[in-house]
Amino acid sequence: MASIPVEIAYRYCPTCAEPNKTIGAIPFKCDQCGHACFFGPVAAVGALIEDSQNRLLFVRRARDPGKGKWGLPGGFVDRNESVEEALVREVREETQLAVTECRYLMSGPNNYQYQGVISAVIDLFFVCRIQSADGIAIAKDELERYIWAEPQEQLLNDMAFSSNRRAVEAWMQLRS
């Protein structure tokens, strides 16, 4: 099944169920009831977690998108949650690590392909310190394994998302 942009998947008005006469238009505006949807990006966070040897924590994804590829701990921001709260929650859920400090690094666009629909995402990346690397335990339903590593080209070429790679490259630039 080919992936399609979310604005193409929007076939009916979610308010009145009127068929969409302008599929693919941004914004979607219903001729019947006036409902509008701008298909703005969804917010997601990524953690560049440094250990005491200035290596980064990389996690291998256990499911699509990007199954079997490397990434950074992170995920989507929930409603009524700040990006910092989401960062702490996602790191805890995926690794059981406790973030003690985080500083903003960068943001960037990402296209998230899931179940045949492509959604626009804005990824916000933070450099993080943790309480302790002891007791790391990955969420087996989301991740296959983890490594602490100095980023190398081979690892960067096997990243699930280009936005994660750009964040790691920005982190490397800061260190040089």
C-alpha positions in Angstrom: 0.0 0.0 0.0 1.4 3.4 -1.0 1.6 6.2 1.5 -0.4 9.3 0.9 -0.3 12.8 2.5 -2.8 13.3 5.3 -4.6 16.0 3.3 -5.3 13.4 0.6 -6.6 10.9 3.2 -9.2 13.6 4.4 -12.1 12.3 2.3 -15.0 13.6 4.5 -15.7 16.5 6.7 -15.2 15.3 10.4 -18.0 17.7 11.5 -20.9 17.0 9.1 -19.6 14.1 7.0 -20.0 16.0 3.7 -17.7 14.5 1.0 -14.5 16.5 0.5 -14.8 18.1 -3.0 -11.3 19.5 -2.9 -9.2 16.6 -1.9 -5.6 17.6 -1.3 -6.4 21.3 -0.7 -4.7 23.0 2.2 -6.5 24.1 4.2 -9.5 21.8 3.9 -12.6 23.9 4.1 -16.1 22.3 4.1 -18.5 23.9 1.7 -21.5 22.6 3.8 -20.6 23.6 7.4 -17.5 25.7 7.1 -15.2 23.4 9.1 -11.6 24.1 8.4 -8.4 22.0 8.9 -5.0 23.4 8.2 -3.0 20.1 8.6 -0.4 21.7 10.7 2.6 19.7 11.8 2.4 17.5 14.9 5.1 18.1 17.6 7.6 15.4 18.5 10.7 15.4 20.7 14.1 13.7 20.5 16.7 13.2 23.2 20.4 13.3 22.5 21.4 11.7 25.8 25.1 12.0 26.7 26.9 9.7 29.0 30.0 10.5 31.1 32.3 9.6 28.2 30.4 12.0 25.9 28.8 9.2 23.8 25.2 9.3 22.7 22.5 6.8 23.4 21.1 5.3 20.2 18.0 3.0 20.1 17.1 0.5 17.4 13.4 0.6 16.5 11.3 -2.5 16.9 8.4 -1.4 14.7 7.6 0.8 11.7 8.2 3.4 10.6 11.9 2.6 10.5 11.8 -0.9 12.0 15.4 -2.2 12.5 17.0 1.3 12.1 18.6 3.5 14.7 17.1 6.5 16.3 17.1 8.7 19.3 14.7 8.2 22.3 11.7 10.3 21.8 8.2 10.5 20.5 5.1 12.6 20.1 4.0 15.4 22.4 0.6 14.6 24.0 -2.2 17.1 24.5 -1.8 19.4 27.5 1.9 18.5 27.7 4.9 20.8 27.2 7.7 19.6 24.9 10.0 19.3 28.0 7.4 17.1 29.8 7.1 15.0 26.7 10.8 14.6 26.5 11.1 13.4 30.1 8.1 11.1 29.7 9.3 9.5 26.4 12.8 8.9 27.7 11.4 7.3 30.8 8.9 5.2 28.8 11.5 4.0 26.3 14.6 3.5 28.5 13.6 3.9 32.2 16.2 6.7 32.4 15.5 9.9 34.4 16.4 13.1 32.6 17.9 15.6 35.0 18.9 18.4 32.6 18.0 19.3 29.0 18.9 22.1 26.7 17.4 22.9 23.3 19.5 22.0 20.4 17.4 22.4 17.2 14.2 21.6 15.4 13.4 20.4 12.0 10.6 19.1 9.8 10.0 15.4 9.3 7.5 13.4 7.3 6.1 10.5 9.4 4.7 7.6 7.4 2.4 5.4 9.3 -0.2 3.0 8.1 -0.3 4.5 4.6 -0.6 8.1 5.7 2.1 10.7 5.6 1.8 13.3 8.4 3.9 16.5 8.8 5.9 16.6 12.0 8.1 19.2 13.6 10.8 17.4 15.7 12.4 19.3 18.6 15.7 18.0 19.8 17.3 18.5 23.2 20.7 17.5 24.6 20.1 15.7 27.9 21.9 14.6 31.0 20.5 11.7 33.0 20.6 10.8 36.6 22.4 7.5 36.0 22.9 5.1 33.1 22.5 2.2 35.5 19.2 0.4 35.2 18.5 1.2 31.6 15.7 -1.0 30.3 14.3 -0.5 26.9 10.6 -0.8 26.1 10.6 -4.1 24.1 7.4 -3.2 22.3 9.0 -0.1 20.8 12.8 -0.9 20.7 15.1 -3.8 19.9 18.2 -2.7 21.6 20.4 0.3 22.5 24.1 1.3 22.2 26.2 4.1 23.6 28.3 5.3 20.8 30.3 8.1 19.2 28.4 8.8 16.0 30.1 7.3 12.9 29.0 7.5 9.3 27.8 3.9 9.2 25.5 4.5 12.1 24.3 7.8 10.7 23.5 6.1 7.4 21.3 3.6 9.2 19.1 6.2 11.0 15.3 5.8 10.8 14.6 9.5 10.4 16.7 12.2 8.5 15.7 14.7 11.2 17.4 12.5 13.9 20.6 12.4 11.7 20.5 16.2 11.3 20.3 16.5 15.1 23.2 14.2 15.7 25.2 16.1 13.1 24.3 19.4 14.9 25.5 17.9 18.2 28.8 16.8 16.5 29.3 20.3 15.2 28.9 21.8 18.7 31.6 19.4 19.9 34.2 20.2 17.2 
